[in-house]
Amino acid sequence: MQKVIIAQIAIQQGKENDFLKLAIEMVKTSNAETGCITYRLHKDLFNESNYLFYEEYIDSKAVDAHNNSTHFHQFIKDITPLITKEPIINIY
C-alpha cells in the first residue's frame, strides 16, 4: 500500500540558506531512490523558517529503505543543529 509522509521542520532564523543547501540535495537524492514516487520541499508562505517535506512511496518497504539510507542519516545529523524544535512527522 502506498505511503505518504509529511514532515514539518522549523529552522533557526538566519540558518535557512544552510538548511536549503542540505535539503535540496536530500530532495534530489531521495527522488532517485527505488520506490520513491515523489519527494518535495515546500516553504511556509507566512513564516520563512518553516518547511515541509512531502514524500510518497510505493510501500512500507520503500519507506524503510529511505529511512535506513546513508544519505537520510547524514541529512538528519547535518540539520539537527539548525532546527528549533522536534520535527512533526505524519505518516499516511
DSSP file with accessible surface (Angstrom, degrees, kcal/mol):
  #  RESIDUE AA STRUCTURE BP1 BP2  ACC     N-H-->O    O-->H-N    N-H-->O    O-->H-N    TCO  KAPPA ALPHA  PHI   PSI    X-CA   Y-CA   Z-CA
    1    1 A M              0   0  184      0, 0.0    59,-0.2     0, 0.0    56,-0.0   0.000 360.0 360.0 360.0 136.9    0.0    0.0    0.0
    2    2 A Q        -     0   0   95     57,-0.1     2,-0.4     1,-0.1    56,-0.2  -0.253 360.0-150.9 -60.0 143.9    1.3    3.5   -0.9
    3    3 A K  E     -A   57   0A  50     54,-2.2    54,-2.8    56,-0.1     2,-0.4  -0.953   8.9-164.4-122.0 140.6    2.7    5.6    1.9
    4    4 A V  E     -A   56   0A  24     88,-2.5    88,-3.4    -2,-0.4     2,-0.4  -0.984   4.9-167.6-122.6 134.5    2.7    9.4    2.3
    5    5 A I  E     -AB  55  91A   6     50,-2.6    50,-2.8    -2,-0.4     2,-0.5  -0.983   5.1-169.1-122.7 133.8    4.9   11.2    4.8
    6    6 A I  E     -AB  54  90A  38     84,-2.8    84,-2.7    -2,-0.4     2,-0.5  -0.986   8.8-174.5-121.5 117.4    4.6   14.8    5.7
    7    7 A A  E     -AB  53  89A   8     46,-2.2    46,-2.9    -2,-0.5     2,-0.5  -0.967   8.9-158.3-117.5 121.0    7.5   16.2    7.8
    8    8 A Q  E     -AB  52  88A  84     80,-3.3    80,-1.9    -2,-0.5     2,-0.4  -0.876  12.4-171.1-101.2 128.4    7.3   19.8    9.2
    9    9 A I  E     -A   51   0A  10     42,-2.9    42,-3.0    -2,-0.5     2,-0.5  -0.970  13.1-157.0-124.9 131.3   10.7   21.3   10.0
   10   10 A A  E     -A   50   0A   7     -2,-0.4    74,-2.4    75,-0.4    75,-0.6  -0.943  17.0-160.0-108.7 122.6   11.3   24.6   11.9
   11   11 A I  B     -D   83   0B   2     38,-3.3    72,-0.2    -2,-0.5     5,-0.1  -0.784  25.8-100.4-105.9 143.8   14.7   26.2   11.1
   12   12 A Q    >   -     0   0   72     70,-3.3     3,-2.2    -2,-0.3     4,-0.2  -0.325  49.0 -97.8 -58.3 139.1   16.6   28.7   13.2
   13   13 A Q  T 3  S+     0   0  163      1,-0.3    -1,-0.1     2,-0.2    36,-0.0  -0.355 112.7  24.0 -60.6 133.8   16.3   32.2   11.9
   14   14 A G  T 3  S+     0   0   62     -3,-0.1    -1,-0.3    -2,-0.0     4,-0.2   0.317 106.8  81.6  91.5  -8.2   19.4   33.0    9.8
   15   15 A K    <>  +     0   0   80     -3,-2.2     4,-2.3    67,-0.1     5,-0.2   0.321  56.6 103.7-108.1   7.1   20.1   29.3    9.1
   16   16 A E  H  > S+     0   0   20      1,-0.2     4,-2.9    -4,-0.2     5,-0.2   0.885  79.2  50.8 -59.9 -42.2   17.6   28.9    6.2
   17   17 A N  H  > S+     0   0  118      2,-0.2     4,-2.0     1,-0.2    -1,-0.2   0.897 109.8  50.3 -65.4 -39.0   20.3   29.0    3.5
   18   18 A D  H  > S+     0   0   70      1,-0.2     4,-1.5     2,-0.2    -1,-0.2   0.928 113.5  46.7 -61.9 -44.2   22.4   26.4    5.3
   19   19 A F  H  X S+     0   0    0     -4,-2.3     4,-3.2     1,-0.2    -2,-0.2   0.927 109.3  53.8 -62.7 -45.9   19.2   24.2    5.6
   20   20 A L  H  X S+     0   0   43     -4,-2.9     4,-2.8     1,-0.2     5,-0.3   0.877 104.0  55.1 -60.8 -38.3   18.2   24.8    1.9
   21   21 A K  H  X S+     0   0  151     -4,-2.0     4,-1.3     1,-0.2    -1,-0.2   0.933 115.2  39.6 -59.0 -44.9   21.6   23.6    0.6
   22   22 A L  H  X S+     0   0   50     -4,-1.5     4,-2.1     2,-0.2    -2,-0.2   0.910 116.2  50.5 -70.1 -43.3   21.2   20.3    2.5
   23   23 A A  H  X S+     0   0    0     -4,-3.2     4,-2.7     2,-0.2     5,-0.2   0.883 106.0  54.3 -66.8 -39.4   17.5   20.0    1.8
   24   24 A I  H  X S+     0   0  106     -4,-2.8     4,-2.2    -5,-0.2    -1,-0.2   0.921 111.3  45.7 -62.9 -41.0   17.9   20.5   -2.0
   25   25 A E  H  X S+     0   0   98     -4,-1.3     4,-2.7    -5,-0.3     5,-0.3   0.901 111.4  53.1 -67.2 -39.0   20.5   17.7   -2.1
   26   26 A M  H  X S+     0   0    7     -4,-2.1     4,-2.7     2,-0.2     5,-0.2   0.918 109.0  49.1 -61.9 -43.5   18.2   15.5    0.0
   27   27 A V  H  X S+     0   0   27     -4,-2.7     4,-2.4     2,-0.2    -2,-0.2   0.942 112.8  47.7 -60.9 -47.1   15.3   16.0   -2.4
   28   28 A K  H  X S+     0   0  145     -4,-2.2     4,-0.8    -5,-0.2    -2,-0.2   0.943 116.1  42.9 -60.6 -48.9   17.5   15.2   -5.4
   29   29 A T  H >< S+     0   0   44     -4,-2.7     3,-0.6     1,-0.2     4,-0.4   0.913 114.6  49.7 -66.7 -42.1   18.9   12.0   -3.8
   30   30 A S  H >< S+     0   0    0     -4,-2.7     3,-1.5    -5,-0.3    -1,-0.2   0.885 104.7  57.5 -67.3 -38.6   15.6   10.8   -2.4
   31   31 A N  H 3< S+     0   0   66     -4,-2.4    -1,-0.2     1,-0.3    -2,-0.2   0.765 103.0  56.5 -63.4 -22.4   13.8   11.3   -5.7
   32   32 A A  T << S+     0   0   85     -4,-0.8    -1,-0.3    -3,-0.6    -2,-0.2   0.552  84.6 111.2 -85.4  -7.2   16.3    8.9   -7.2
   33   33 A E  S X  S-     0   0   34     -3,-1.5     3,-1.6    -4,-0.4     2,-0.2  -0.388  79.3-107.3 -68.8 143.8   15.5    6.1   -4.7
   34   34 A T  T 3  S+     0   0  141      1,-0.2    -1,-0.1    -2,-0.1     3,-0.1  -0.511 108.0  23.7 -65.1 130.0   13.8    3.0   -5.9
   35   35 A G  T 3  S+     0   0   15      1,-0.3    23,-2.5    -2,-0.2     2,-0.6   0.308  89.7 123.6  94.2  -8.5   10.3    3.1   -4.6
   36   36 A C  E <   -C   57   0A  19     -3,-1.6    -1,-0.3    21,-0.2    21,-0.3  -0.772  34.1-179.5 -87.6 123.1   10.1    6.9   -4.2
   37   37 A I  E    S-     0   0A  79     19,-2.7     2,-0.3    -2,-0.6    20,-0.2   0.887  70.5 -16.1 -84.1 -48.2    7.2    8.3   -6.1
   38   38 A T  E     -C   56   0A  27     18,-1.5    18,-3.0     2,-0.0    -1,-0.4  -0.981  50.1-170.9-156.9 150.1    7.9   11.9   -5.1
   39   39 A Y  E     +C   55   0A   4     -2,-0.3     2,-0.3    16,-0.2    16,-0.2  -0.916  24.3 171.7-144.0 107.3    9.9   13.8   -2.6
   40   40 A R  E     -C   54   0A 108     14,-3.0    14,-2.8    -2,-0.4     2,-0.4  -0.929  25.2-144.5-126.1 151.5    9.3   17.6   -2.4
   41   41 A L  E     -C   53   0A  43     -2,-0.3     2,-0.4    12,-0.2    12,-0.2  -0.930  18.0-173.2-113.0 133.6   10.2   20.5   -0.2
   42   42 A H  E     -C   52   0A  84     10,-2.9    10,-2.7    -2,-0.4     2,-0.4  -0.958  14.2-142.0-126.4 146.9    7.8   23.4    0.4
   43   43 A K  E     -C   51   0A 107     -2,-0.4     8,-0.2     8,-0.2     2,-0.2  -0.895  28.1-109.8-108.5 136.0    8.4   26.7    2.3
   44   44 A D        -     0   0   66      6,-2.8     3,-0.2    -2,-0.4     6,-0.2  -0.417  20.9-146.1 -62.2 129.7    5.8   28.2    4.5
   45   45 A L  S    S+     0   0  157      1,-0.2     3,-0.2    -2,-0.2    -1,-0.1   0.734  96.4  38.1 -71.4 -21.2    4.4   31.3    2.8
   46   46 A F  S    S+     0   0  195      1,-0.3     2,-0.3     4,-0.0    -1,-0.2   0.507 121.1  39.1-110.4  -8.0    3.9   33.1    6.2
   47   47 A N    >   -     0   0   72      3,-0.2     3,-2.1    -3,-0.2    -3,-0.4  -0.834  63.0-160.7-145.0 104.6    7.0   32.0    8.1
   48   48 A E  T 3  S+     0   0  111     -2,-0.3    -1,-0.1     1,-0.3    -3,-0.0   0.566  89.4  61.5 -68.6  -4.1   10.2   31.8    6.2
   49   49 A S  T 3  S+     0   0   15     -6,-0.1   -38,-3.3   -39,-0.0     2,-0.4   0.488  89.0  84.5 -96.5  -4.5   11.7   29.5    8.9
   50   50 A N  E <   +A   10   0A  45     -3,-2.1    -6,-2.8   -40,-0.2     2,-0.3  -0.869  54.2 176.3-106.6 134.9    9.2   26.7    8.4
   51   51 A Y  E     -AC   9  43A   7    -42,-3.0   -42,-2.9    -2,-0.4     2,-0.4  -0.897  15.0-152.7-132.4 159.1    9.5   24.0    5.8
   52   52 A L  E     -AC   8  42A  54    -10,-2.7   -10,-2.9    -2,-0.3     2,-0.5  -0.999   4.2-153.5-136.7 129.4    7.5   20.9    4.8
   53   53 A F  E     -AC   7  41A   4    -46,-2.9   -46,-2.2    -2,-0.4     2,-0.5  -0.912   9.6-162.9 -98.6 130.1    8.7   17.7    3.1
   54   54 A Y  E     +AC   6  40A  54    -14,-2.8   -14,-3.0    -2,-0.5     2,-0.4  -0.972  15.4 179.9-113.6 119.5    6.0   15.9    1.2
   55   55 A E  E     -AC   5  39A  10    -50,-2.8   -50,-2.6    -2,-0.5     2,-0.4  -0.966  13.5-172.3-126.6 136.2    7.1   12.3    0.4
   56   56 A E  E     -AC   4  38A  34    -18,-3.0   -19,-2.7    -2,-0.4   -18,-1.5  -0.997   8.6-179.4-127.5 135.4    5.3    9.5   -1.4
   57   57 A Y  E     -AC   3  36A   0    -54,-2.8   -54,-2.2    -2,-0.4   -21,-0.2  -0.921  36.3-122.9-130.7 156.2    6.5    5.9   -1.6
   58   58 A I  S    S-     0   0   91    -23,-2.5     2,-0.3    -2,-0.3   -22,-0.1   0.812  87.0 -25.1 -69.7 -28.3    5.1    2.8   -3.3
   59   59 A D  S  > S-     0   0   50    -24,-0.3     4,-1.5   -57,-0.1     3,-0.4  -0.961  74.9 -78.2-167.7-179.5    5.0    0.9    0.0
   60   60 A S  H  > S+     0   0   60     -2,-0.3     4,-2.7     1,-0.2     5,-0.2   0.821 121.6  60.7 -63.8 -33.2    6.4    0.5    3.6
   61   61 A K  H  > S+     0   0  165      1,-0.2     4,-2.4     2,-0.2    -1,-0.2   0.889 103.7  50.0 -62.9 -37.5    9.5   -1.3    2.3
   62   62 A A  H  > S+     0   0    9     -3,-0.4     4,-2.2     2,-0.2    -1,-0.2   0.886 110.4  50.3 -67.7 -38.0   10.4    1.8    0.3
   63   63 A V  H  X S+     0   0   11     -4,-1.5     4,-3.1     2,-0.2    -2,-0.2   0.934 111.0  49.1 -63.1 -46.5    9.9    4.0    3.4
   64   64 A D  H  X S+     0   0   88     -4,-2.7     4,-1.7     1,-0.2    -2,-0.2   0.912 109.7  51.4 -60.2 -42.5   12.1    1.7    5.4
   65   65 A A  H  < S+     0   0   64     -4,-2.4     4,-0.4     2,-0.2    -1,-0.2   0.914 112.6  46.4 -60.8 -43.0   14.8    1.8    2.7
   66   66 A H  H >< S+     0   0    0     -4,-2.2     3,-1.4     1,-0.2     6,-0.3   0.953 112.4  49.2 -62.5 -49.7   14.7    5.6    2.7
   67   67 A N  H 3< S+     0   0   54     -4,-3.1    -1,-0.2     1,-0.3    -2,-0.2   0.727 114.4  46.0 -66.0 -21.5   14.8    5.8    6.5
   68   68 A N  T 3< S+     0   0  117     -4,-1.7    -1,-0.3    -5,-0.2    -2,-0.2   0.409  89.2 116.2 -98.9   1.5   17.8    3.4    6.7
   69   69 A S  S <> S-     0   0   19     -3,-1.4     4,-2.0    -4,-0.4     5,-0.2  -0.318  71.4-125.8 -73.7 153.2   19.8    5.1    3.9
   70   70 A T  H  > S+     0   0  122      1,-0.2     4,-2.5     2,-0.2     5,-0.2   0.906 110.2  53.2 -62.0 -43.8   23.1    6.7    4.5
   71   71 A H  H  > S+     0   0   53      1,-0.2     4,-2.2     2,-0.2    -1,-0.2   0.868 107.4  51.7 -66.1 -33.1   22.0   10.0    2.9
   72   72 A F  H  > S+     0   0   42     -6,-0.3     4,-2.5     2,-0.2    -1,-0.2   0.954 111.5  46.2 -65.6 -47.9   19.0   10.1    5.2
   73   73 A H  H  X S+     0   0  104     -4,-2.0     4,-2.2     1,-0.2    -2,-0.2   0.898 113.7  49.1 -63.3 -38.2   21.0    9.6    8.4
   74   74 A Q  H  X S+     0   0   86     -4,-2.5     4,-2.6     2,-0.2    -1,-0.2   0.908 109.7  52.2 -66.6 -40.3   23.6   12.2    7.2
   75   75 A F  H  X S+     0   0   14     -4,-2.2     4,-2.4    -5,-0.2     5,-0.2   0.941 109.8  48.3 -60.9 -46.8   20.9   14.7    6.5
   76   76 A I  H  X S+     0   0   68     -4,-2.5     4,-1.8     1,-0.2    -1,-0.2   0.928 112.5  49.0 -60.2 -45.0   19.4   14.3   10.0
   77   77 A K  H  < S+     0   0  144     -4,-2.2    -1,-0.2     1,-0.2    -2,-0.2   0.916 113.6  47.1 -59.6 -43.6   22.8   14.7   11.5
   78   78 A D  H  < S+     0   0   59     -4,-2.6    -2,-0.2     1,-0.2    -1,-0.2   0.828 116.3  41.4 -71.7 -34.2   23.5   17.8    9.5
   79   79 A I  H >X S+     0   0    4     -4,-2.4     3,-2.1    -5,-0.2     4,-1.0   0.702  90.4  86.7 -89.3 -16.6   20.2   19.6   10.1
   80   80 A T  G >< S+     0   0   77     -4,-1.8     3,-0.8     1,-0.3    -1,-0.2   0.892  89.8  49.3 -52.9 -42.9   19.8   18.8   13.8
   81   81 A P  G 34 S+     0   0   86      0, 0.0    -1,-0.3     0, 0.0    -2,-0.1   0.682 110.7  54.0 -69.9 -11.9   21.9   21.8   14.9
   82   82 A L  G <4 S+     0   0   19     -3,-2.1   -70,-3.3    -4,-0.1    -2,-0.2   0.617  89.6  90.2 -96.0 -15.0   19.7   24.0   12.6
   83   83 A I  B <<  -D   11   0B  30     -4,-1.0   -72,-0.3    -3,-0.8     3,-0.1  -0.487  58.9-153.5 -88.9 155.9   16.3   23.1   13.9
   84   84 A T  S    S+     0   0   85    -74,-2.4     2,-0.3     1,-0.2   -73,-0.1   0.618  76.0   1.5 -99.2 -17.5   14.4   24.9   16.6
   85   85 A K  S    S-     0   0  125    -75,-0.6   -75,-0.4     3,-0.0    -1,-0.2  -0.968  94.6 -63.7-158.9 170.3   12.2   22.0   17.8
   86   86 A E        -     0   0  163     -2,-0.3    -2,-0.0     1,-0.1     0, 0.0  -0.353  62.1-108.8 -59.6 132.4   11.5   18.4   17.1
   87   87 A P        -     0   0   36      0, 0.0     2,-0.6     0, 0.0   -78,-0.2  -0.315  23.5-126.8 -60.8 151.4   10.1   17.9   13.6
   88   88 A I  E     -B    8   0A  76    -80,-1.9   -80,-3.3    -3,-0.1     2,-0.5  -0.908  31.8-173.8-100.7 119.8    6.4   17.0   13.3
   89   89 A I  E     -B    7   0A  99     -2,-0.6     2,-0.4   -82,-0.2   -82,-0.2  -0.972   9.0-176.2-124.1 124.2    6.1   13.8   11.2
   90   90 A N  E     -B    6   0A  63    -84,-2.7   -84,-2.8    -2,-0.5     2,-0.4  -0.968   7.6-160.5-118.9 138.3    2.8   12.3   10.0
   91   91 A I  E      B    5   0A 108     -2,-0.4   -86,-0.2   -86,-0.2    -2,-0.0  -0.963 360.0 360.0-121.6 130.7    2.6    9.1    8.0
   92   92 A Y              0   0  149    -88,-3.4   -88,-2.5    -2,-0.4    -2,-0.0  -0.903 360.0 360.0-123.0 360.0   -0.5    8.1    6.0
